[in-house]
């Protein structure tokens, strides 16, 4: 019966070529769309997550603000600042952050030969570099000895190295930072576009030891060793709320402000931004649109099978007259419908997988999301296709079973 159902499905397609082509197009494109859009939605999520996490994975950053209006009169809203001691206190007391570091930054002129650029220079330390997680392409990273001895060494971002040092300069070159000579000891790997950042992109930055920054460019209003940012890596991104409460509580005690004053201590993580982007809703809409295309194709199959039942009434009547059971007739037309849908679905699945692989071969990951093809995407597409086939096959099979053999033969 399966072989016969498949042969009848092919005859039906050949007998009505134009209508069959339009119907199969709906099935093929619908199935391919389900696979492609599901994989593409996952690819968009992965691309955005990677772009945000290029500033550091599971990063939480803290900046000093000013006391909020709810906690003090407007005239007393003093500006706040963080110190190295504040960072050390968080590192000592906080249990949820995995790593804690500090950064201080300023825009300073960098000169190499005849080239001069205004660059974001960050005073940092090994812990902060580890949190950022950017590999060193050549040379070495800043080490504890560099911070301890206030060495005048420099690590350049990939783009800044090209613009400042040119083709001839690399690790070992000397650069004047605001007039002070620094030796380039490392070049970072290219990071690429960052959707979330707290300054220039990492490729455009220059990193020096934090202690060296404090020695050469101290604050002009206090003798404290200031830091712009306390940067942390969370142990678990699901604990972001708890981590924020813990860090804010420690820093509030250090600064003498209320732990509920969110204007005094500013906390930000790229995960917060990701939460505001309705990626799951977008994926659901894409799935609905693709499934609707499959439904249109299913309606085309339904019409084809209903006309097939009408054209084959004599055949059905003869089969019933010579002893065929009605359930055999129902099974025959039901299987024919499934065969039609199966032809379109299998072709659509092959096209959908091919499109995913073709898009994945493009070398522009920052512009075109790479579809994340998984087995469940194909399973969902084939499942929706099977459901459409079942729905489209019920009515023709039921109509075929209601044929009266005596009346059909007498009319013929």
WOVENKA-V319487 format. One record per backbone hydrogen bond with DSSP energy under -0.5 kcal/mol. NH is the residue of the N-H (numbers start at 1). CO is the residue of the C=O. E is the energy in kcal/mol with one decimal. If there is no record, write none. Layout:
NH_CO_E / NH_CO_E
This chain:
5_1_-2.6 / 6_2_-2.0 / 7_3_-2.2 / 8_4_-2.6 / 9_5_-2.0 / 10_6_-2.0 / 11_7_-2.4 / 12_8_-2.3 / 13_9_-1.9 / 14_10_-2.3 / 15_11_-2.1 / 16_12_-1.3 / 17_14_-0.5 / 20_16_-2.8 / 21_17_-2.7 / 22_18_-2.3 / 23_19_-2.5 / 24_20_-3.0 / 25_21_-2.1 / 26_22_-1.6 / 27_23_-1.8 / 28_24_-3.6 / 29_25_-2.9 / 30_26_-2.0 / 31_27_-2.4 / 32_28_-2.6 / 33_29_-2.5 / 34_30_-2.1 / 35_31_-1.9 / 36_32_-3.0 / 37_33_-3.1 / 38_34_-1.9 / 39_35_-2.3 / 40_36_-2.9 / 41_37_-2.5 / 42_38_-1.9 / 43_39_-2.0 / 44_40_-2.6 / 45_41_-2.1 / 46_42_-2.6 / 47_43_-2.7 / 48_44_-2.7 / 49_45_-2.4 / 50_46_-2.5 / 51_47_-2.5 / 52_48_-2.5 / 53_49_-2.4 / 54_51_-0.7 / 55_52_-1.1 / 56_53_-1.7 / 59_56_-0.9 / 60_232_-2.6 / 61_268_-2.9 / 62_230_-2.2 / 63_266_-2.8 / 64_228_-0.5 / 65_264_-2.8 / 66_263_-1.5 / 67_78_-1.4 / 71_68_-1.4 / 72_68_-0.8 / 76_73_-1.7 / 77_74_-1.3 / 78_76_-2.1 / 80_65_-2.5 / 82_227_-0.7 / 84_225_-2.1 / 87_83_-1.8 / 88_84_-2.5 / 89_85_-2.1 / 90_86_-2.1 / 91_87_-2.5 / 92_88_-1.8 / 93_89_-2.6 / 94_90_-2.3 / 98_233_-3.6 / 99_233_-1.1 / 101_231_-2.8 / 103_229_-2.2 / 104_123_-2.1 / 106_121_-2.0 / 108_106_-0.6 / 108_119_-2.6 / 110_117_-3.4 / 111_176_-2.2 / 112_115_-2.6 / 115_112_-2.4 / 117_110_-2.6 / 119_108_-2.7 / 119_117_-0.7 / 120_204_-0.6 / 121_106_-2.9 / 121_119_-0.9 / 122_120_-0.5 / 122_206_-3.0 / 123_104_-4.4 / 123_121_-0.5 / 124_122_-0.6 / 124_208_-2.8 / 129_125_-2.2 / 130_126_-2.4 / 131_127_-2.0 / 132_128_-2.2 / 133_129_-1.8 / 134_129_-0.6 / 135_133_-0.6 / 137_135_-0.6 / 137_187_-2.0 / 138_187_-1.7 / 140_185_-2.5 / 146_143_-0.7 / 147_143_-1.4 / 148_144_-2.7 / 149_145_-2.4 / 150_147_-0.7 / 151_146_-2.1 / 153_151_-1.4 / 154_183_-2.3 / 155_207_-2.6 / 156_186_-2.1 / 157_205_-2.4 / 160_203_-2.1 / 161_157_-2.3 / 162_158_-1.6 / 163_159_-2.2 / 164_160_-2.7 / 165_161_-2.2 / 166_161_-0.9 / 166_162_-0.7 / 169_165_-0.9 / 172_184_-3.1 / 173_170_-2.1 / 175_182_-3.2 / 176_111_-2.6 / 177_175_-0.6 / 177_180_-3.5 / 178_109_-3.1 / 178_176_-0.7 / 180_177_-2.0 / 182_175_-3.3 / 183_152_-2.1 / 184_173_-3.1 / 185_154_-2.6 / 185_183_-0.6 / 186_154_-1.1 / 187_138_-2.5 / 188_156_-2.8 / 189_135_-2.6 / 195_193_-0.5 / 196_51_-0.6 / 204_201_-2.0 / 205_202_-1.6 / 206_120_-2.0 / 207_155_-3.2 / 208_122_-2.7 / 210_124_-2.7 / 213_209_-1.9 / 214_210_-2.2 / 215_211_-1.8 / 216_212_-2.4 / 217_213_-2.8 / 226_224_-1.0 / 227_82_-1.9 / 228_103_-1.3 / 229_103_-2.2 / 230_62_-2.1 / 231_101_-1.8 / 231_229_-0.6 / 232_60_-2.6 / 233_99_-2.1 / 234_58_-2.9 / 234_232_-0.5 / 235_96_-1.4 / 239_236_-1.9 / 240_237_-1.1 / 243_239_-2.6 / 244_240_-2.4 / 245_241_-2.1 / 246_242_-2.3 / 247_243_-2.6 / 248_244_-2.7 / 249_245_-2.1 / 250_246_-1.9 / 251_247_-2.5 / 252_248_-2.5 / 253_249_-1.7 / 254_250_-1.6 / 255_251_-2.4 / 256_252_-1.4 / 257_252_-2.0 / 261_258_-1.4 / 262_260_-1.2 / 264_261_-0.5 / 265_261_-1.1 / 266_63_-2.6 / 266_264_-0.5 / 267_265_-0.5 / 268_61_-2.2 / 272_269_-1.4 / 273_269_-1.0 / 274_270_-2.2 / 275_271_-1.8 / 276_272_-0.8 / 276_273_-0.8 / 277_273_-0.6 / 277_274_-1.1 / 278_276_-0.6 / 279_277_-2.6 / 282_278_-2.1 / 283_279_-2.4 / 284_280_-2.1 / 285_281_-2.2 / 286_282_-2.4 / 287_283_-2.2 / 288_284_-2.2 / 289_285_-2.4 / 290_286_-2.3 / 291_287_-2.8 / 292_288_-2.2 / 293_289_-1.6 / 294_290_-1.7 / 295_291_-2.2 / 296_292_-2.1 / 297_293_-2.0 / 298_294_-2.3 / 299_295_-2.1 / 300_296_-1.8 / 301_297_-2.0 / 302_298_-2.4 / 303_299_-2.2 / 304_300_-2.2 / 305_301_-2.6 / 306_302_-2.3 / 307_303_-2.2 / 308_304_-2.1 / 309_305_-2.4 / 310_306_-1.9 / 311_307_-2.6 / 312_308_-1.6 / 313_310_-1.0 / 316_312_-2.5 / 317_313_-2.9 / 318_314_-2.8 / 319_315_-2.3 / 320_316_-2.4 / 321_317_-2.4 / 322_318_-1.9 / 323_320_-1.0 / 324_319_-2.8 / 328_325_-0.8 / 329_325_-1.5 / 330_326_-2.6 / 331_327_-2.4 / 332_328_-2.2 / 333_329_-2.2 / 334_330_-2.3 / 335_331_-2.6 / 336_332_-2.0 / 337_333_-2.1 / 338_334_-2.2 / 339_335_-2.3 / 340_336_-2.2 / 341_337_-2.5 / 342_338_-2.8 / 343_339_-2.2 / 344_340_-1.9 / 345_341_-2.9 / 346_342_-2.7 / 347_343_-1.9 / 348_344_-2.4 / 349_345_-2.7 / 350_346_-2.2 / 351_347_-2.2 / 352_348_-2.9 / 353_349_-2.5 / 354_350_-2.2 / 355_351_-2.7 / 356_352_-2.1 / 357_353_-2.4 / 358_354_-2.4 / 359_355_-2.6 / 360_356_-2.0 / 361_357_-1.0 / 361_358_-0.5 / 362_359_-1.1 / 367_364_-1.5 / 368_364_-3.2 / 369_367_-0.5 / 371_369_-0.7 / 372_39_-2.4 / 373_371_-1.0 / 377_374_-0.9 / 378_374_-1.2 / 379_375_-2.4 / 380_376_-2.6 / 381_377_-2.2 / 382_378_-2.6 / 383_379_-2.3 / 384_380_-2.8 / 385_381_-2.4 / 386_382_-2.4 / 387_383_-2.3 / 388_384_-2.3 / 389_385_-2.3 / 390_386_-2.5 / 391_387_-2.4 / 392_388_-2.8 / 393_389_-1.6 / 394_390_-1.3 / 395_391_-0.8 / 396_392_-0.7 / 397_393_-1.7 / 398_394_-2.6 / 399_395_-2.7 / 400_396_-2.6 / 401_397_-1.9 / 402_398_-0.9 / 402_399_-0.5 / 403_400_-1.3 / 405_403_-0.7 / 408_404_-2.5 / 409_405_-2.5 / 410_406_-2.0 / 411_407_-2.1 / 412_408_-2.2
